[in-house]
Amino acid sequence: HYSYKSKYSVTFTTRSDGTTRTGNAKKWGTFPAASARWNVSDEKWFDNIRESGLLTMAGFTASWGFTGNAPGGDDMFRSRYSSGNAYMGLSTIYPANIRLSDFQWEEKTEWNFGLNLGMFNDKLTANINFYHSTSDKLINNNYPIPTSSGFSGLNAVNDGKMMNEGWDLSISAGRIYTTRLAGKDFSLGANVNFGDNT
């Protein structure tokens, strides 16, 4: 994390997670993330705007991240066998699964861009965010396959891609109305939210 005069700040993180559910070939997943903020209202040239009382706070935010989802089943990358019926007095075994040798992490990439505003001496605040995410290598459980393979399906498979994007706007007004009731202060505020997601 780095911050300069509280005007500009940048944060970068990364982590590596390991799972035994994918086998050694795809065991590790590395997931970086970064975010930044610019407090526009802390700039010197913003002083005159703030003194007007119309716009008292403004800031931009941006973030990006890469996350992963580990498979839920155990030992799907191994070949398993089950005992079968005896044949000519001898015990038998047969394959109980199809080994998933290329099974791996589900991956998700996200970014977000936001604007924060404070108006009328921060009595009215607004936050708007635009976001986008893409999920890849989706984990689908009980995936059907042709029965000619000798199996009706796979325990799981990385198949598919999904995109999600949208925006949300929240507006908050504090102390729209104030009065005293029964000797106590009473104030009224309001919160409104709008959004769209596809």
Backbone as a printed PyTorch tensor [residue, N CA C, xyz], in Angstrom:
tensor([[[  0.8510,  -1.1930,   0.0000],
         [  0.0000,   0.0000,   0.0000],
         [  0.8850,   1.2400,   0.0000]],

        [[  0.5160,   2.2280,  -0.8270],
         [  1.2700,   3.4860,  -0.8660],
         [  0.2830,   4.6440,  -0.9650]],

        [[  0.5190,   5.6800,  -0.1590],
         [ -0.3280,   6.8640,  -0.1760],
         [  0.5490,   8.1100,  -0.1990]],

        [[  0.1710,   9.0850,  -1.0070],
         [  0.9210,  10.3280,  -1.1160],
         [  0.0290,  11.4950,  -0.7390]],

        [[  0.3330,  12.1100,   0.4210],
         [ -0.3820,  13.2810,   0.9190],
         [ -1.8910,  13.0600,   1.0000]],

        [[ -2.2930,  11.8210,   1.1610],
         [ -3.7090,  11.4450,   1.2510],
         [ -4.5000,  11.7740,  -0.0070]],

        [[ -3.7960,  12.2030,  -1.0580],
         [ -4.4800,  12.5130,  -2.3170],
         [ -4.5560,  11.2890,  -3.2170]],

        [[ -3.4370,  10.5960,  -3.2820],
         [ -3.3470,   9.4490,  -4.1760],
         [ -2.9400,   8.2200,  -3.3720]],

        [[ -3.6200,   7.1480,  -3.5730],
         [ -3.2670,   5.9100,  -2.8820],
         [ -3.3850,   4.7270,  -3.8410]],

        [[ -2.4690,   3.8070,  -3.6870],
         [ -2.4310,   2.6070,  -4.5250],
         [ -2.1940,   1.4020,  -3.6190]],

        [[ -2.9230,   0.3490,  -3.8690],
         [ -2.7730,  -0.8860,  -3.1040],
         [ -2.6430,  -2.0580,  -4.0670]],

        [[ -1.6790,  -2.9080,  -3.7910],
         [ -1.4880,  -4.1040,  -4.6140],
         [ -1.3200,  -5.3100,  -3.7050]],

        [[ -2.0610,  -6.3610,  -3.9960],
         [ -1.9420,  -7.5970,  -3.2200],
         [ -1.8940,  -8.7930,  -4.1800]],

        [[ -1.3200,  -9.8500,  -3.7080],
         [ -1.3360, -11.0990,  -4.4760],
         [ -1.2470, -12.2650,  -3.5010]],

        [[ -1.8450, -13.3560,  -3.8820],
         [ -1.7870, -14.5410,  -3.0430],
         [ -1.7620, -15.7840,  -3.9290]],

        [[ -1.2160, -16.8360,  -3.3970],
         [ -1.2020, -18.1240,  -4.0890],
         [ -1.8720, -19.1570,  -3.1990]],

        [[ -2.8420, -19.8520,  -3.7580],
         [ -3.5520, -20.8950,  -3.0300],
         [ -3.2800, -22.2360,  -3.6880]],

        [[ -3.1780, -23.2490,  -2.8750],
         [ -2.9540, -24.5940,  -3.3970],
         [ -4.0750, -25.5290,  -2.9850]],

        [[ -4.3780, -26.4830,  -3.8360],
         [ -5.3880, -27.4840,  -3.5270],
         [ -4.9300, -28.8420,  -4.0450]],

        [[ -5.2530, -29.8750,  -3.3210],
         [ -4.9110, -31.2300,  -3.7500],
         [ -5.9900, -31.8230,  -4.6330]],

        [[ -7.0540, -31.0640,  -4.8870],
         [ -8.1890, -31.6020,  -5.6400],
         [ -7.9840, -31.5780,  -7.1530]],

        [[ -6.9260, -30.9230,  -7.6060],
         [ -6.6870, -30.8540,  -9.0490],
         [ -5.4530, -31.6480,  -9.4700]],

        [[ -4.7320, -32.2160,  -8.5390],
         [ -3.4990, -32.9020,  -8.8810],
         [ -2.3430, -31.9210,  -8.9450]],

        [[ -1.1410, -32.4250,  -9.0660],
         [  0.0530, -31.5850,  -9.0240],
         [  0.1580, -30.6230, -10.2050]],

        [[ -0.3690, -31.0080, -11.3760],
         [ -0.2040, -30.1860, -12.5780],
         [ -0.8950, -28.8350, -12.4410]],

        [[ -2.0530, -28.7940, -11.8010],
         [ -2.8240, -27.5550, -11.6710],
         [ -3.0700, -27.2110, -10.2010]],

        [[ -2.1430, -27.5550,  -9.3500],
         [ -2.3510, -27.4370,  -7.9120],
         [ -2.4530, -25.9970,  -7.4420]],

        [[ -1.6380, -25.1190,  -7.9970],
         [ -1.5400, -23.7550,  -7.4770],
         [ -2.2810, -22.7450,  -8.3580]],

        [[ -2.8860, -21.7770,  -7.6900],
         [ -3.5070, -20.6520,  -8.3780],
         [ -2.9760, -19.3560,  -7.7830]],

        [[ -2.5810, -18.4150,  -8.6270],
         [ -2.0600, -17.1200,  -8.1620],
         [ -3.0740, -16.0350,  -8.5120]],

        [[ -3.4240, -15.2150,  -7.5070],
         [ -4.5240, -14.2690,  -7.6660],
         [ -4.1010, -12.8590,  -7.2370]],

        [[ -3.7320, -12.0150,  -8.1980],
         [ -3.3500, -10.6360,  -7.8840],
         [ -4.5650,  -9.7030,  -7.8580]],

        [[ -4.4010,  -8.5620,  -7.2170],
         [ -5.4460,  -7.5300,  -7.1690],
         [ -4.7860,  -6.1710,  -6.9770]],

        [[ -5.4170,  -5.1380,  -7.5250],
         [ -4.8810,  -3.7800,  -7.3920],
         [ -6.0330,  -2.7860,  -7.2950]],

        [[ -5.8110,  -1.7250,  -6.5600],
         [ -6.8090,  -0.6620,  -6.4390],
         [ -6.1080,   0.6820,  -6.3120]],

        [[ -6.8210,   1.7360,  -6.6950],
         [ -6.2620,   3.0950,  -6.6280],
         [ -7.3730,   4.0840,  -6.3110]],

        [[ -6.9960,   5.1780,  -5.6750],
         [ -7.9640,   6.2290,  -5.3550],
         [ -7.3100,   7.5960,  -5.5310]],

        [[ -8.0800,   8.5190,  -6.0800],
         [ -7.6600,   9.9180,  -6.2150],
         [ -8.6800,  10.7810,  -5.4960]],

        [[ -8.2600,  11.4010,  -4.3850],
         [ -9.1230,  12.3180,  -3.6510],
         [ -9.0260,  13.7110,  -4.2920]],

        [[ -9.8850,  13.9320,  -5.2460],
         [ -9.8480,  15.1940,  -5.9930],
         [-10.0500,  16.3810,  -5.0650]],

        [[-10.8900,  16.2360,  -4.0680],
         [-11.2010,  17.3470,  -3.1710],
         [-10.0270,  17.7600,  -2.2930]],

        [[ -8.9400,  16.9770,  -2.2710],
         [ -7.7430,  17.3610,  -1.5140],
         [ -6.7540,  18.1560,  -2.3540]],

        [[ -7.0650,  18.3640,  -3.6070],
         [ -6.2110,  19.1880,  -4.4590],
         [ -6.3720,  20.6730,  -4.0870]],

        [[ -5.2910,  21.4130,  -4.2480],
         [ -5.3020,  22.8270,  -3.8720],
         [ -6.3240,  23.6120,  -4.6780]],

        [[ -6.4260,  23.2940,  -5.9800],
         [ -7.3400,  24.0450,  -6.8290],
         [ -8.8200,  23.7710,  -6.5120]],

        [[ -9.0690,  22.7720,  -5.6570],
         [-10.4510,  22.4430,  -5.3030],
         [-10.9730,  23.3170,  -4.1600]],

        [[-10.0800,  24.0630,  -3.5110],
         [-10.4860,  24.8460,  -2.3430],
         [-11.6190,  25.8080,  -2.6490]],

        [[-11.5340,  26.5300,  -3.7540],
         [-12.5900,  27.4840,  -4.1020],
         [-13.9210,  26.7930,  -4.3540]],

        [[-13.8730,  25.6070,  -4.9460],
         [-15.1040,  24.8520,  -5.1960],
         [-15.7260,  24.4090,  -3.8780]],

        [[-14.8740,  23.9570,  -2.9420],
         [-15.3760,  23.5040,  -1.6480],
         [-15.9980,  24.6600,  -0.8680]],

        [[-15.3780,  25.8080,  -0.9270],
         [-15.8880,  26.9610,  -0.1880],
         [-17.2550,  27.4040,  -0.6670]],

        [[-17.5910,  27.0850,  -1.8950],
         [-18.9200,  27.4380,  -2.4050],
         [-20.0040,  26.6100,  -1.7300]],

        [[-19.6270,  25.4630,  -1.1600],
         [-20.5920,  24.6130,  -0.4790],
         [-21.3850,  23.7130,  -1.4020]],

        [[-21.2900,  23.9500,  -2.6960],
         [-22.0570,  23.1440,  -3.6470],
         [-21.4690,  21.7390,  -3.7860]],

        [[-20.1550,  21.6820,  -3.9860],
         [-19.4620,  20.3990,  -4.1000],
         [-18.3180,  20.4060,  -3.1020]],

        [[-18.4320,  19.5840,  -2.0580],
         [-17.4570,  19.6260,  -0.9690],
         [-16.5150,  18.4230,  -0.9390]],

        [[-16.8510,  17.3720,  -1.6750],
         [-15.9910,  16.1900,  -1.7040],
         [-16.1150,  15.5030,  -3.0550]],

        [[-14.9900,  15.0460,  -3.5830],
         [-15.0060,  14.2990,  -4.8380],
         [-13.8180,  13.3560,  -4.8620]],

        [[-14.0560,  12.1630,  -5.3530],
         [-12.9800,  11.1810,  -5.4390],
         [-13.2750,  10.1250,  -6.4840]],

        [[-12.2160,   9.6280,  -7.0920],
         [-12.3230,   8.5550,  -8.0800],
         [-11.6620,   7.3010,  -7.5250]],

        [[-12.2610,   6.1600,  -7.7750],
         [-11.6740,   4.8820,  -7.3640],
         [-11.6550,   3.9270,  -8.5510]],

        [[-10.6790,   3.0570,  -8.5560],
         [-10.5810,   2.0250,  -9.5880],
         [ -9.9660,   0.7840,  -8.9580]],

        [[-10.4510,  -0.3700,  -9.3590],
         [ -9.9000,  -1.6150,  -8.8120],
         [ -9.9660,  -2.7150,  -9.8680]],

        [[ -9.0650,  -3.6560,  -9.7190],
         [ -9.0040,  -4.8240, -10.5970],
         [ -8.5600,  -6.0130,  -9.7700]],

        [[ -9.1500,  -7.1740, -10.0330],
         [ -8.7740,  -8.3430,  -9.2580],
         [ -8.9910,  -9.6370, -10.0150]],

        [[ -8.2230, -10.6420,  -9.6220],
         [ -8.2850, -11.9630, -10.2350],
         [ -8.4580, -12.9690,  -9.1070]],

        [[ -9.5550, -13.7080,  -9.1180],
         [ -9.8320, -14.6590,  -8.0480],
         [-10.0800, -16.0500,  -8.6340]],

        [[-10.1060, -17.0420,  -7.7550],
         [-10.2980, -18.4130,  -8.2100],
         [-11.2120, -19.1940,  -7.2920]],

        [[-11.7960, -20.2310,  -7.8590],
         [-12.6680, -21.1150,  -7.1020],
         [-12.1620, -22.5430,  -7.2690]],

        [[-11.8050, -23.1740,  -6.1670],
         [-11.2470, -24.5230,  -6.2230],
         [-12.3540, -25.5530,  -6.4240]],

        [[-12.0620, -26.6720,  -7.0790],
         [-13.0480, -27.7430,  -7.2510],
         [-13.5350, -28.2650,  -5.9070]],

        [[-14.7470, -28.8210,  -5.9130],
         [-15.3370, -29.2740,  -4.6620],
         [-15.0890, -30.7300,  -4.3220]],

        [[-14.7830, -31.5700,  -5.3050],
         [-14.6190, -32.9920,  -5.0470],
         [-13.1700, -33.3760,  -4.7770]],

        [[-12.9880, -34.5210,  -4.1660],
         [-11.6470, -35.0180,  -3.8470],
         [-11.2240, -36.1070,  -4.8250]],

        [[ -9.9360, -36.1240,  -5.1220],
         [ -9.3090, -37.2140,  -5.8920],
         [ -9.9270, -37.4520,  -7.2660]],

        [[-10.4720, -36.4080,  -7.8720],
         [-11.0540, -36.5870,  -9.2010],
         [ -9.9770, -36.7260, -10.2780]],

        [[ -8.7420, -36.3900,  -9.9440],
         [ -7.6500, -36.5230, -10.9000],
         [ -7.0200, -37.9180, -10.8490]],

        [[ -7.5130, -38.7770,  -9.9500],
         [ -6.9920, -40.1330,  -9.8280],
         [ -7.9370, -41.1400, -10.4960]],

        [[ -7.3720, -42.2310, -10.9510],
         [ -8.1810, -43.3390, -11.4640],
         [ -8.6130, -44.2030, -10.2900]],

        [[ -9.9000, -44.5050, -10.2100],
         [-10.4290, -45.3340,  -9.1320],
         [-11.0420, -46.6070,  -9.7140]],

        [[-10.9810, -47.6580,  -8.9310],
         [-11.4920, -48.9560,  -9.3760],
         [-12.4020, -49.5370,  -8.3080]],

        [[-13.3630, -50.3130,  -8.7800],
         [-14.2880, -50.9870,  -7.8620],
         [-14.2380, -52.4880,  -8.1030]],

        [[-14.6490, -53.2370,  -7.0890],
         [-14.6800, -54.6950,  -7.2020],
         [-15.8890, -55.1330,  -8.0350]],

        [[-15.6420, -56.1020,  -8.9320],
         [-16.7210, -56.6180,  -9.7550],
         [-17.1140, -58.0200,  -9.3460]],

        [[-17.9830, -58.6180, -10.1380],
         [-18.4010, -59.9850,  -9.8750],
         [-17.2410, -60.9540, -10.1450]],

        [[-17.2550, -62.0480,  -9.4390],
         [-16.2060, -63.0560,  -9.6230],
         [-16.3320, -63.6970, -11.0070]],

        [[-15.1970, -64.0090, -11.5880],
         [-15.1750, -64.6610, -12.9080],
         [-14.2730, -65.8780, -12.8310]],

        [[-14.8870, -67.0260, -13.0480],
         [-14.1590, -68.3000, -12.9760],
         [-13.4170, -68.4320, -11.6450]],

        [[-14.1230, -68.0100, -10.6120],
         [-13.5680, -68.1350,  -9.2690],
         [-12.5360, -67.0830,  -8.9180]],

        [[-12.3240, -66.1370,  -9.8260],
         [-11.3320, -65.0930,  -9.5650],
         [-12.0300, -63.7440,  -9.3360]],

        [[-11.4520, -62.9450,  -8.4890],
         [-12.0080, -61.6040,  -8.2420],
         [-11.6880, -60.6850,  -9.4170]],

        [[-12.5540, -59.7240,  -9.6310],
         [-12.3640, -58.7790, -10.7470],
         [-12.4960, -57.3480, -10.2500]],

        [[-11.9350, -56.4500, -11.0160],
         [-12.1030, -55.0210, -10.7650],
         [-12.4160, -54.3270, -12.0830]],

        [[-13.0150, -53.1460, -12.0010],
         [-13.3390, -52.3820, -13.2070],
         [-13.1810, -50.8880, -12.9030]],

        [[-12.9260, -50.0560, -13.9240],
         [-12.7740, -48.6090, -13.7000],
         [-14.0750, -48.0010, -13.1810]],

        [[-13.9760, -47.2100, -12.1130],
         [-15.1550, -46.5840, -11.5140],
         [-15.3200, -45.1260, -11.9150]],

        [[-14.3370, -44.5950, -12.6120],
         [-14.4330, -43.1870, -13.0080],
         [-13.5210, -42.9250, -14.1980]],

        [[-13.6950, -41.7640, -14.7840],
         [-12.7660, -41.2810, -15.8030],
         [-11.8580, -40.2610, -15.1280]],

        [[-10.5990, -40.4870, -15.1710],
         [ -9.6330, -39.6140, -14.5170],
         [ -9.6470, -38.2250, -15.1570]],

        [[ -9.7580, -37.1740, -14.3200],
         [ -9.7820, -35.7900, -14.8010],
         [ -8.3770, -35.2030, -14.6710]],

        [[ -7.5140, -35.5360, -15.6050],
         [ -6.1000, -35.1590, -15.5010],
         [ -5.8570, -33.6740, -15.7860]],

        [[ -6.8260, -32.9780, -16.4320],
         [ -6.6140, -31.5760, -16.7870],
         [ -7.5620, -30.6490, -16.0280]],

        [[ -8.1390, -31.1370, -14.9510],
         [ -9.0710, -30.3400, -14.1570],
         [ -8.3190, -29.2110, -13.4650]],

        [[ -8.9170, -28.0230, -13.3940],
         [ -8.1950, -26.8780, -12.8370],
         [ -9.1320, -25.8770, -12.1800]],

        [[ -8.5310, -24.7940, -11.6670],
         [ -9.2720, -23.7590, -10.9540],
         [-10.2680, -23.0460, -11.8880]],

        [[-11.4090, -22.6970, -11.3240],
         [-12.3150, -21.7590, -11.9900],
         [-11.7630, -20.3500, -11.7540]],

        [[-11.7570, -19.5160, -12.7890],
         [-11.1140, -18.1990, -12.6880],
         [-12.1180, -17.0690, -12.9110]],

        [[-11.9090, -15.9730, -12.2010],
         [-12.7920, -14.8140, -12.3220],
         [-11.9700, -13.5350, -12.3180]],

        [[-12.2010, -12.6940, -13.3200],
         [-11.5260, -11.4010, -13.4200],
         [-12.5630, -10.2960, -13.2530]],

        [[-12.2620,  -9.3130, -12.3980],
         [-13.2120,  -8.2380, -12.1210],
         [-12.5190,  -6.8810, -12.1650]],

        [[-13.2450,  -5.8790, -12.6340],
         [-12.7680,  -4.5030, -12.4870],
         [-13.9400,  -3.6170, -12.0800]],

        [[-13.6050,  -2.4980, -11.4340],
         [-14.6160,  -1.5760, -10.9200],
         [-14.0920,  -0.1540, -11.0280]],

        [[-14.9670,   0.7580, -11.4430],
         [-14.6070,   2.1760, -11.5040],
         [-15.7000,   2.9580, -10.7980]],

        [[-15.3070,   3.8320,  -9.8600],
         [-16.3070,   4.5340,  -9.0670],
         [-16.0350,   6.0190,  -8.9190]],

        [[-17.0990,   6.7600,  -8.6390],
         [-17.0400,   8.2000,  -8.3870],
         [-17.8090,   8.4820,  -7.1120]],

        [[-17.1580,   9.1880,  -6.1700],
         [-17.7850,   9.5520,  -4.8930],
         [-17.9120,  11.0660,  -4.8120]],

        [[-19.1030,  11.5470,  -4.4640],
         [-19.3580,  12.9820,  -4.4120],
         [-20.0330,  13.3500,  -3.0930]],

        [[-19.6490,  14.5310,  -2.5590],
         [-20.3200,  15.1130,  -1.4040],
         [-20.7540,  16.5220,  -1.7630]],

        [[-22.0120,  16.8200,  -1.5480],
         [-22.5550,  18.1270,  -1.9580],
         [-23.2590,  18.8070,  -0.7890]],

        [[-23.3290,  20.1240,  -0.8760],
         [-24.0030,  20.9330,   0.1440],
         [-23.4500,  20.6190,   1.5310]],

        [[-22.1300,  20.7820,   1.6410],
         [-21.4230,  20.4970,   2.8910],
         [-21.6510,  19.0490,   3.3490]],

        [[-21.6490,  18.1580,   2.3850],
         [-21.7940,  16.7110,   2.6050],
         [-23.1540,  16.3120,   3.1710]],

        [[-24.1260,  17.1900,   3.0720],
         [-25.4790,  16.7950,   3.4740],
         [-26.0850,  15.8250,   2.4630]],

        [[-25.5780,  15.8930,   1.2290],
         [-26.0180,  14.9850,   0.1780],
         [-24.7860,  14.2980,  -0.4050]],

        [[-24.7700,  12.9850,  -0.3710],
         [-23.6400,  12.2310,  -0.9240],
         [-24.1380,  11.2710,  -1.9990]],

        [[-23.2800,  11.0090,  -2.9680],
         [-23.6380,  10.1090,  -4.0650],
         [-22.4300,   9.2500,  -4.4190]],

        [[-22.6900,   8.0100,  -4.6880],
         [-21.6530,   7.0670,  -5.1090],
         [-22.1560,   6.2930,  -6.3130]],

        [[-21.3720,   6.3310,  -7.3810],
         [-21.7300,   5.5660,  -8.5630],
         [-20.5700,   4.6500,  -8.9360]],

        [[-20.9090,   3.4190,  -9.2410],
         [-19.8940,   2.4210,  -9.5640],
         [-20.2720,   1.6800, -10.8420]],

        [[-19.2730,   1.4690, -11.6780],
         [-19.4260,   0.6590, -12.8720],
         [-18.5400,  -0.5820, -12.6950]],

        [[-19.0670,  -1.7470, -12.9970],
         [-18.3080,  -2.9690, -12.7560],
         [-18.4650,  -3.9540, -13.9130]],

        [[-17.5010,  -4.8290, -14.0050],
         [-17.4960,  -5.8560, -15.0470],
         [-16.7430,  -7.0650, -14.5130]],

        [[-17.2800,  -8.2400, -14.7280],
         [-16.5940,  -9.4570, -14.3000],
         [-16.7510, -10.5380, -15.3630]],

        [[-15.7300, -11.3480, -15.5030],
         [-15.7450, -12.4700, -16.4400],
         [-15.2800, -13.7200, -15.7100]],

        [[-16.1190, -14.7270, -15.7060],
         [-15.7750, -16.0210, -15.1060],
         [-15.4400, -16.9960, -16.2210]],

        [[-14.3060, -17.6610, -16.0820],
         [-13.8390, -18.5830, -17.1220],
         [-13.5230, -19.9460, -16.4970]],

        [[-13.5150, -20.9700, -17.3300],
         [-13.2530, -22.3430, -16.8670],
         [-14.2400, -22.7310, -15.7670]],

        [[-15.5190, -22.4150, -16.0090],
         [-16.5470, -22.6940, -15.0200],
         [-16.5850, -24.1820, -14.6730]],

        [[-16.7680, -24.4710, -13.3970],
         [-16.8380, -25.8460, -12.9370],
         [-18.2800, -26.3390, -13.0400]],

        [[-18.5070, -27.3030, -13.9140],
         [-19.8200, -27.9210, -14.0660],
         [-19.7620, -29.3420, -13.5290]],

        [[-20.5700, -29.6270, -12.5270],
         [-20.6000, -30.9530, -11.9170],
         [-21.5620, -31.8860, -12.6560]],

        [[-21.2920, -33.1810, -12.5600],
         [-22.1330, -34.2120, -13.1930],
         [-22.3620, -33.9010, -14.6720]],

        [[-21.2800, -33.7150, -15.3820],
         [-21.3180, -33.3320, -16.7920],
         [-21.6230, -34.5640, -17.6560]],

        [[-22.7260, -34.5570, -18.4160],
         [-23.0950, -35.7500, -19.1960],
         [-22.1830, -35.9610, -20.4000]],

        [[-21.9030, -37.2340, -20.6810],
         [-21.1140, -37.6160, -21.8480],
         [-21.7860, -38.8170, -22.5060]],

        [[-21.4490, -39.1310, -23.7660],
         [-22.0630, -40.2920, -24.4320],
         [-21.8450, -41.5710, -23.6420]],

        [[-22.9000, -42.3690, -23.4940],
         [-22.8010, -43.6150, -22.7280],
         [-21.9400, -44.6620, -23.4140]],

        [[-21.6100, -44.4290, -24.6910],
         [-20.7120, -45.3660, -25.3780],
         [-19.3330, -45.3980, -24.7430]],

        [[-19.0210, -44.3920, -23.9140],
         [-17.7390, -44.3650, -23.2120],
         [-17.7160, -45.3540, -22.0500]],

        [[-18.8900, -45.8660, -21.7150],
         [-18.9800, -46.7490, -20.5570],
         [-19.3780, -46.0220, -19.2900]],

        [[-19.5290, -44.7060, -19.3800],
         [-19.9330, -43.8790, -18.2410],
         [-21.0390, -42.9290, -18.6920]],

        [[-21.8760, -42.5540, -17.7580],
         [-22.9670, -41.6230, -18.0960],
         [-22.5410, -40.1660, -17.9910]],

        [[-21.4550, -39.9100, -17.2860],
         [-21.0110, -38.5300, -17.1390],
         [-19.6960, -38.4140, -16.3950]],

        [[-19.1730, -37.2090, -16.3560],
         [-17.9620, -36.8890, -15.5960],
         [-18.3560, -36.2320, -14.2830]],

        [[-17.5680, -36.4680, -13.2490],
         [-17.8640, -35.8430, -11.9600],
         [-17.9130, -34.3250, -12.0790]],

        [[-17.0080, -33.7620, -12.8480],
         [-16.9570, -32.3220, -13.0520],
         [-16.0730, -32.0330, -14.2550]],

        [[-16.2400, -30.8370, -14.8030],
         [-15.4310, -30.4420, -15.9540],
         [-15.3550, -28.9290, -15.9960]],

        [[-14.2330, -28.4050, -16.4850],
         [-14.1030, -26.9510, -16.7190],
         [-14.6930, -26.6430, -18.0820]],

        [[-15.8820, -26.0600, -18.0820],
         [-16.5440, -25.7860, -19.3510],
         [-17.4510, -24.5780, -19.2110]],

        [[-17.2420, -23.5780, -20.0420],
         [-18.1380, -22.4300, -20.0310],
         [-17.4690, -21.1370, -19.6100]],

        [[-18.1240, -20.0630, -19.9720],
         [-17.6440, -18.7190, -19.6630],
         [-18.8530, -17.8260, -19.4220]],

        [[-18.7690, -16.9280, -18.4430],
         [-19.8990, -16.0720, -18.1020],
         [-19.4120, -14.6490, -17.8500]],

        [[-20.1640, -13.6810, -18.3780],
         [-19.8160, -12.2720, -18.1960],
         [-20.9300, -11.5740, -17.4360]],

        [[-20.5530, -10.6690, -16.5600],
         [-21.5130,  -9.9160, -15.7620],
         [-21.0380,  -8.4700, -15.6830]],

        [[-21.9260,  -7.5300, -15.9790],
         [-21.5450,  -6.1180, -15.9000],
         [-22.7510,  -5.2730, -15.5270]],

        [[-22.4780,  -4.0870, -15.0240],
         [-23.5740,  -3.2140, -14.6380],
         [-23.0840,  -1.9870, -13.8970]],

        [[-24.0120,  -1.3300, -13.2670],
         [-23.6940,  -0.1190, -12.5040],
         [-24.6640,  -0.0070, -11.3380]],

        [[-24.2540,   0.7370, -10.3230],
         [-25.1540,   1.0230,  -9.2080],
         [-24.9060,   2.4400,  -8.7170]],

        [[-25.9680,   3.0780,  -8.3190],
         [-25.9220,   4.4630,  -7.8410],
         [-26.6460,   4.5320,  -6.5070]],

        [[-25.9640,   5.0600,  -5.5140],
         [-26.5860,   5.2620,  -4.2050],
         [-26.5030,   6.7440,  -3.8400]],

        [[-27.6180,   7.2760,  -3.3700],
         [-27.7090,   8.6840,  -2.9700],
         [-28.2150,   8.7320,  -1.5320]],

        [[-27.4930,   9.4500,  -0.7030],
         [-27.8680,   9.5610,   0.7080],
         [-28.0080,  11.0290,   1.0860]],

        [[-29.0800,  11.3300,   1.7600],
         [-29.3210,  12.6950,   2.2410],
         [-29.5100,  12.6300,   3.7460]],

        [[-28.6530,  13.3110,   4.4610],
         [-28.7480,  13.3230,   5.9150],
         [-29.3500,  14.6250,   6.4140]],

        [[-30.1660,  14.5180,   7.4450],
         [-30.7620,  15.6950,   8.0860],
         [-31.5050,  16.5840,   7.0840]],

        [[-32.3970,  15.9470,   6.3270],
         [-33.2550,  16.7350,   5.4320],
         [-34.1710,  17.6390,   6.2560]],

        [[-34.5890,  17.0880,   7.3670],
         [-35.5080,  17.8370,   8.2260],
         [-35.1270,  17.5750,   9.6700]],

        [[-35.0050,  18.6140,  10.4500],
         [-34.6780,  18.4630,  11.8730],
         [-35.6750,  19.2570,  12.7140]],

        [[-35.9900,  18.7240,  13.8750],
         [-36.8940,  19.4030,  14.7980],
         [-36.7020,  18.8050,  16.1920]],

        [[-37.4490,  19.2800,  17.1290],
         [-37.4050,  18.7320,  18.4830],
         [-38.7900,  18.2230,  18.8490]],

        [[-38.8080,  17.0050,  19.3380],
         [-40.0570,  16.4020,  19.7750],
         [-39.8900,  15.8910,  21.1950]],

        [[-40.7880,  16.3130,  22.0330],
         [-40.7540,  15.9040,  23.4460],
         [-39.3890,  16.1890,  24.0700]],

        [[-38.7950,  17.3090,  23.6870],
         [-37.5260,  17.7200,  24.2640],
         [-36.3120,  17.0160,  23.6950]],

        [[-36.5030,  16.2400,  22.6120],
         [-35.3880,  15.5200,  22.0010],
         [-35.2530,  15.9060,  20.5320]],

        [[-33.9940,  15.8810,  20.0680],
         [-33.7290,  16.2000,  18.6670],
         [-34.2310,  15.0650,  17.7700]],

        [[-34.8170,  15.4550,  16.6540],
         [-35.3350,  14.4870,  15.6830],
         [-34.8850,  14.9300,  14.2930]],

        [[-34.3480,  14.0110,  13.5360],
         [-33.8980,  14.3520,  12.1880],
         [-34.3800,  13.2770,  11.2100]],

        [[-34.5500,  13.7000,   9.9690],
         [-35.0300,  12.8080,   8.9170],
         [-34.0260,  12.7830,   7.7720]],

        [[-33.6720,  11.5830,   7.3380],
         [-32.7600,  11.4110,   6.2120],
         [-33.3620,  10.4570,   5.2020]],

        [[-32.6580,  10.2700,   4.0950],
         [-33.1770,   9.3960,   3.0430],
         [-32.0260,   8.7350,   2.3000]],

        [[-32.2620,   7.5110,   1.8260],
         [-31.3090,   6.7670,   1.0130],
         [-32.0400,   6.2000,  -0.1980]],

        [[-31.4550,   6.3970,  -1.3690],
         [-32.0410,   5.8940,  -2.6010],
         [-30.9710,   5.1320,  -3.3700]],

        [[-31.3540,   3.9760,  -3.9200],
         [-30.4120,   3.1620,  -4.6880],
         [-31.0070,   2.8080,  -6.0480]],

        [[-30.1550,   2.8920,  -7.0610],
         [-30.5240,   2.4880,  -8.4110],
         [-29.4260,   1.5560,  -8.9290]],

        [[-29.7710,   0.6990,  -9.8670],
         [-28.7650,  -0.1790, -10.4260],
         [-29.2570,  -0.9250, -11.6460]],

        [[-28.3190,  -1.4570, -12.3780],
         [-28.6270,  -2.2600, -13.5580],
         [-27.5440,  -3.3220, -13.6960]],

        [[-27.9610,  -4.5400, -13.9900],
         [-27.0220,  -5.6490, -14.0830],
         [-27.4020,  -6.5520, -15.2340]],

        [[-26.4070,  -6.9110, -16.0580],
         [-26.6830,  -7.8110, -17.1660],
         [-25.6790,  -8.9530, -17.1620]]])
